[in-house]
């Protein structure tokens, strides 16, 4: 499974939405109604699943699912590079 699909799967699980409803362009607050607690839980899931560390300042920049995917891709590539 590719990273994008895994990230979408984790977001869907955290928000209780179907994977089909979670799109890269989906806005975390407006489209997915993600609150602060859900973001924190998602960060823990992402860090565990991808064996990465995500800084608070990066989390604050997240507005869309694509932002999360880019962050995970960047962190994963840093660990493998």
Z-matrix of the N, CA and C atoms (Angstrom, degrees):
N
C 1 1.453
C 2 1.534 1 109.01
N 3 1.326 2 116.42 1 135.90
C 4 1.464 3 118.30 2 -178.97
C 5 1.530 4 110.65 3 -80.89
N 6 1.324 5 115.39 4 162.61
C 7 1.466 6 120.98 5 -175.14
C 8 1.521 7 112.89 6 -59.09
N 9 1.327 8 116.81 7 -41.87
C 10 1.467 9 120.07 8 -179.29
C 11 1.520 10 110.41 9 -57.32
N 12 1.315 11 116.32 10 -47.46
C 13 1.467 12 121.19 11 -179.27
C 14 1.527 13 109.91 12 -63.81
N 15 1.324 14 117.45 13 -41.03
C 16 1.467 15 120.85 14 179.33
C 17 1.524 16 111.31 15 -63.91
N 18 1.336 17 117.09 16 -42.58
C 19 1.461 18 120.43 17 178.78
C 20 1.523 19 110.05 18 -63.07
N 21 1.319 20 116.95 19 -45.92
C 22 1.466 21 120.91 20 179.44
C 23 1.523 22 110.20 21 -61.37
N 24 1.318 23 117.31 22 -41.22
C 25 1.469 24 121.66 23 178.40
C 26 1.530 25 110.86 24 -60.72
N 27 1.331 26 117.27 25 -43.85
C 28 1.462 27 120.92 26 179.86
C 29 1.530 28 111.47 27 -67.02
N 30 1.329 29 116.97 28 -40.13
C 31 1.470 30 120.36 29 178.00
C 32 1.518 31 110.17 30 -64.93
N 33 1.321 32 116.72 31 -42.72
C 34 1.467 33 120.74 32 178.60
C 35 1.528 34 110.07 33 -60.69
N 36 1.317 35 116.53 34 -43.14
C 37 1.458 36 121.19 35 179.59
C 38 1.529 37 110.59 36 -62.21
N 39 1.338 38 116.63 37 -43.63
C 40 1.465 39 121.00 38 -177.86
C 41 1.526 40 112.22 39 -68.83
N 42 1.331 41 117.10 40 -37.67
C 43 1.462 42 120.66 41 -176.67
C 44 1.526 43 113.19 42 -89.24
N 45 1.331 44 117.09 43 -13.70
C 46 1.458 45 119.88 44 -177.48
C 47 1.522 46 112.78 45 78.32
N 48 1.318 47 117.19 46 15.34
C 49 1.462 48 121.93 47 179.02
C 50 1.524 49 109.19 48 -99.01
N 51 1.328 50 115.33 49 165.26
C 52 1.459 51 118.60 50 176.15
C 53 1.523 52 108.85 51 -79.23
N 54 1.311 53 116.40 52 156.44
C 55 1.465 54 120.86 53 178.82
C 56 1.527 55 111.19 54 -61.15
N 57 1.323 56 117.27 55 -30.22
C 58 1.464 57 121.41 56 179.48
C 59 1.525 58 111.24 57 -67.47
N 60 1.327 59 117.33 58 -26.48
C 61 1.462 60 121.40 59 179.93
C 62 1.524 61 112.49 60 -81.26
N 63 1.323 62 117.19 61 -19.72
C 64 1.460 63 122.17 62 -177.74
C 65 1.523 64 108.68 63 -95.78
N 66 1.326 65 115.93 64 107.82
C 67 1.457 66 122.50 65 -178.09
C 68 1.527 67 109.14 66 -114.21
N 69 1.329 68 118.26 67 156.18
C 70 1.470 69 119.48 68 178.45
C 71 1.535 70 113.17 69 -54.58
N 72 1.312 71 117.47 70 -34.90
C 73 1.458 72 120.48 71 -178.78
C 74 1.535 73 113.23 72 -83.08
N 75 1.331 74 117.97 73 -3.53
C 76 1.460 75 121.22 74 179.84
C 77 1.522 76 110.72 75 -62.58
N 78 1.338 77 115.32 76 131.36
C 79 1.469 78 120.67 77 176.75
C 80 1.519 79 108.18 78 -84.09
N 81 1.323 80 115.81 79 133.98
C 82 1.457 81 120.97 80 -173.56
C 83 1.524 82 112.38 81 -60.12
N 84 1.316 83 117.73 82 -45.13
C 85 1.460 84 120.22 83 -178.15
C 86 1.525 85 111.85 84 -84.07
N 87 1.326 86 117.02 85 -51.10
C 88 1.465 87 120.70 86 -173.72
C 89 1.525 88 113.56 87 -70.01
N 90 1.330 89 117.03 88 -45.75
C 91 1.466 90 120.65 89 -174.77
C 92 1.526 91 113.34 90 -91.23
N 93 1.335 92 116.34 91 -36.31
C 94 1.462 93 120.16 92 -174.23
C 95 1.532 94 112.73 93 -105.70
N 96 1.325 95 117.15 94 -5.31
C 97 1.473 96 122.70 95 -179.96
C 98 1.521 97 112.32 96 52.18
N 99 1.322 98 115.98 97 40.20
C 100 1.461 99 120.98 98 -179.36
C 101 1.517 100 110.35 99 -79.58
N 102 1.325 101 116.24 100 125.50
C 103 1.456 102 119.72 101 177.11
C 104 1.526 103 110.20 102 -95.10
N 105 1.315 104 116.20 103 178.41
C 106 1.465 105 121.92 104 -176.11
C 107 1.532 106 112.09 105 -61.79
N 108 1.324 107 116.87 106 -41.59
C 109 1.465 108 120.93 107 179.51
C 110 1.527 109 110.96 108 -63.16
N 111 1.315 110 117.03 109 -42.59
C 112 1.465 111 120.34 110 178.43
C 113 1.529 112 111.23 111 -63.79
N 114 1.320 113 116.52 112 -36.86
C 115 1.470 114 119.65 113 176.65
C 116 1.528 115 110.78 114 -62.25
N 117 1.330 116 115.74 115 -44.74
C 118 1.465 117 120.48 116 -179.59
C 119 1.526 118 110.29 117 -62.55
N 120 1.317 119 116.79 118 -44.68
C 121 1.467 120 120.45 119 178.59
C 122 1.523 121 110.90 120 -63.61
N 123 1.328 122 116.12 121 -38.75
C 124 1.462 123 120.32 122 178.12
C 125 1.527 124 110.50 123 -63.27
N 126 1.322 125 116.78 124 -41.36
C 127 1.469 126 120.43 125 178.80
C 128 1.527 127 110.11 126 -58.46
N 129 1.323 128 117.06 127 -45.59
C 130 1.468 129 120.46 128 178.45
C 131 1.528 130 110.46 129 -59.99
N 132 1.328 131 117.16 130 -42.73
C 133 1.459 132 121.14 131 179.82
C 134 1.531 133 111.18 132 -64.27
N 135 1.342 134 116.49 133 -43.16
C 136 1.461 135 120.96 134 179.86
C 137 1.531 136 111.00 135 -64.84
N 138 1.344 137 115.62 136 -44.77
C 139 1.462 138 119.56 137 -179.12
C 140 1.523 139 111.26 138 -62.55
N 141 1.309 140 116.73 139 -41.02
C 142 1.463 141 120.53 140 179.66
C 143 1.523 142 111.36 141 -70.12
N 144 1.316 143 116.48 142 -45.43
C 145 1.459 144 121.32 143 -175.63
C 146 1.534 145 112.29 144 -66.38
N 147 1.336 146 116.45 145 -41.22
C 148 1.465 147 120.59 146 -175.24
C 149 1.528 148 113.50 147 -102.88
N 150 1.332 149 117.51 148 -0.02
C 151 1.468 150 123.53 149 -178.84
C 152 1.539 151 109.64 150 52.79
N 153 1.328 152 114.81 151 58.26
C 154 1.463 153 122.67 152 179.36
C 155 1.522 154 108.97 153 -133.22
N 156 1.327 155 116.35 154 168.76
C 157 1.453 156 122.15 155 172.79
C 158 1.518 157 108.07 156 -121.63
N 159 1.329 158 116.24 157 130.67
C 160 1.457 159 121.77 158 -178.28
C 161 1.528 160 108.05 159 -114.83
N 162 1.327 161 116.18 160 124.29
C 163 1.459 162 121.92 161 -178.74
C 164 1.529 163 111.23 162 -78.45
N 165 1.326 164 115.75 163 152.51
C 166 1.463 165 121.82 164 -179.98
C 167 1.526 166 112.13 165 -57.94
N 168 1.344 167 117.07 166 -39.68
C 169 1.462 168 119.41 167 -178.70
C 170 1.528 169 111.82 168 -64.91
N 171 1.325 170 117.27 169 -29.11
C 172 1.468 171 120.69 170 176.74
C 173 1.527 172 110.40 171 -72.01
N 174 1.315 173 116.16 172 -40.70
C 175 1.473 174 121.38 173 -179.39
C 176 1.522 175 110.31 174 -61.66
N 177 1.321 176 116.69 175 -39.74
C 178 1.461 177 121.23 176 -178.75
C 179 1.530 178 112.37 177 -63.56
N 180 1.329 179 117.55 178 -23.45
C 181 1.470 180 121.81 179 -179.35
C 182 1.528 181 112.65 180 -82.77
N 183 1.322 182 116.91 181 -14.34
C 184 1.462 183 120.52 182 -177.00
C 185 1.527 184 111.22 183 -67.71
N 186 1.331 185 115.25 184 122.11
C 187 1.460 186 120.72 185 174.04
C 188 1.522 187 111.18 186 -119.25
N 189 1.342 188 116.02 187 -31.23
C 190 1.467 189 120.65 188 -177.72
C 191 1.531 190 110.62 189 -128.39
N 192 1.309 191 114.82 190 168.48
C 193 1.464 192 120.83 191 175.13
C 194 1.530 193 109.40 192 -61.03
N 195 1.322 194 117.23 193 -37.01
C 196 1.468 195 120.89 194 178.79
C 197 1.528 196 111.37 195 -60.21
N 198 1.334 197 117.30 196 -35.27
C 199 1.470 198 120.51 197 177.07
C 200 1.525 199 110.82 198 -62.47
N 201 1.318 200 116.54 199 -40.51
C 202 1.466 201 121.25 200 179.43
C 203 1.526 202 110.10 201 -67.55
N 204 1.321 203 116.41 202 -43.94
C 205 1.466 204 121.25 203 179.25
C 206 1.527 205 109.87 204 -60.06
N 207 1.337 206 117.29 205 -44.58
C 208 1.463 207 121.14 206 179.47
C 209 1.525 208 111.02 207 -62.82
N 210 1.310 209 117.21 208 -40.89
C 211 1.458 210 121.68 209 179.11
C 212 1.530 211 110.48 210 -62.96
N 213 1.323 212 116.54 211 -47.70
C 214 1.466 213 121.06 212 -179.85
C 215 1.528 214 110.18 213 -62.74
N 216 1.327 215 117.10 214 -44.30
C 217 1.470 216 120.16 215 178.77
C 218 1.522 217 110.75 216 -60.39
N 219 1.320 218 117.09 217 -45.02
C 220 1.459 219 122.21 218 -179.98
C 221 1.528 220 111.05 219 -61.63
N 222 1.321 221 116.81 220 -48.19
C 223 1.467 222 121.31 221 -178.66
C 224 1.525 223 111.31 222 -64.72
N 225 1.325 224 116.71 223 -41.51
C 226 1.463 225 121.47 224 -178.86
C 227 1.528 226 110.26 225 -65.60
N 228 1.341 227 116.09 226 -41.77
C 229 1.463 228 119.70 227 179.25
C 230 1.526 229 111.21 228 -67.42
N 231 1.335 230 117.68 229 -36.28
C 232 1.469 231 120.74 230 176.42
C 233 1.522 232 110.76 231 -61.56
N 234 1.328 233 116.62 232 -40.42
C 235 1.467 234 121.08 233 -179.77
C 236 1.520 235 111.82 234 -69.54
N 237 1.329 236 116.94 235 -32.73
C 238 1.457 237 120.97 236 -177.47
C 239 1.525 238 112.99 237 -91.17
N 240 1.341 239 116.06 238 -13.55
C 241 1.463 240 120.10 239 -175.41
C 242 1.462 241 111.88 240 -85.89
